[in-house]
Amino acid sequence: MSDIERAAAQETQAFVNIFNEVFVYPLLILLTALALVVFIYGAAQYVLYGDNEQERATGQKHMLFGIIGLFIMLTAFAIMQIFAATFGLEDELNIGEGVERQRALETRQPLFNFDGGQDG
């Protein structure tokens, strides 16, 4: 592999890492939270309007939609994990480590300084 190809591969990997960190993971978290809110809203509807059959049915539908949404988000995350393990990208899916870890790996600098706060 030539230097140009190696540099292009590194740039592509850096782009994918940043894209995942900035777009994909927050979107997964947001949609999971939304599905949980829909489920909780449906449960509240079901409990609070126990005497109204139509409102209870609406609450049941919201709970069902929330469960389906949570299942879809869990499945999406599992598919991403399987894909990463298949193609050797296990370290790329560590949510919360992302860009700072990548920068430390690229520059070979430690993430933390354990020598009492003194540099060098």
N, C-alpha and C positions, 0 to 999 in steps of 0.2 A: 504494500500500500504506500503510495507516494505521500509526501508531506501535505500536498494540497488536499488529497482525499482524506487524510487523517484529520486535518483542520476542519474540513467540511463536516466530517462525522462528529467531531467534538462540538461544532457550532449547532448542528442539528440536535444533538443530545441535550445541549444547554437550552435550546429553544423548547424542546419537548418538556424538559424539567420545569422551566418557568411557566409554560402553558398549563401544565398540570397543577402547579402550585397556585397560579393566579385564577384559573378558570375552572378546571375539571373538579378538583377537590372541594372548593367552596360551593360549586353547583350541586354536587352530591350531598353535601351537608345541608344546604338550604332546602333541597327537595325532600330529604329525609325529615327535617324539622317540620316542613309543611305537611307531610303525610301524618306525622305525629299530632300536629295541631288539629288536623281534620278529624282524626280518630278521637281525640279528647273532646272536641266540640260535639261530635256525634254522641259520645257517651254522656256528656252533660245534657244534651237535648233529650236523650232517652230517659235519663233519670228525672230531670226537672219537669218534663211534660208527660209524666206517667199516666195521667188521666185522659190525655188526648191521643187517640190511636193514630191519627194522621201524623202528628209531630213525632211520636215514637217510631213510626215507620221511616220518617225522614232521618231521625237519629240513627236508626239501624243502617240505613244506606250510607250515611257519613262514616260510621264505624267501619263498614265493609270497604268503602273506598280508601279509608286510612290504612287498613290492614293490607289491602292490595298495593297501595303506594309504598308502604314499608317493605313489603315482600319484593317489589320491583327494585327498590334501592339496595336492599341486601343482595339481591341477585346481581345487580350491576357491579357492586363492589367485589363480589365473589368472582365474576367473570374477569374483572381487571386483575385480580390476584392470580387467577389461573393463567391468564395471558402473560403476565409478568414472569411467573415461574417457568412457563414454557419457553420463553425467549430470553431468559436469564436477566431479567430486569427487576429482581426482587427488591433491591435497594431503592429503586425509583418510586415505589409506592408507599414509602414510609411517610405518612401524613404527619406534618409538624416538624419535620427535619429539613426538607426541601432545599431552598436556594442557599441558605447559609451553610448547610452541610456540603452542598455542591461546590461552593466557592472555596471552602476549606480544603476539599479534596483536590480541586484544581491547582491551588497555590501551595498545597502541602503544609498549610499552617494549622495549628491546633485550634479547635473550637473554643477551648477554655485554657486559661493559663493557671497552672497549679503551683507555681513557684513563689507564692506569696505576693503576687501582683507586680513583680518586677519583670520587665521585658529584657530577656537575654541575660 
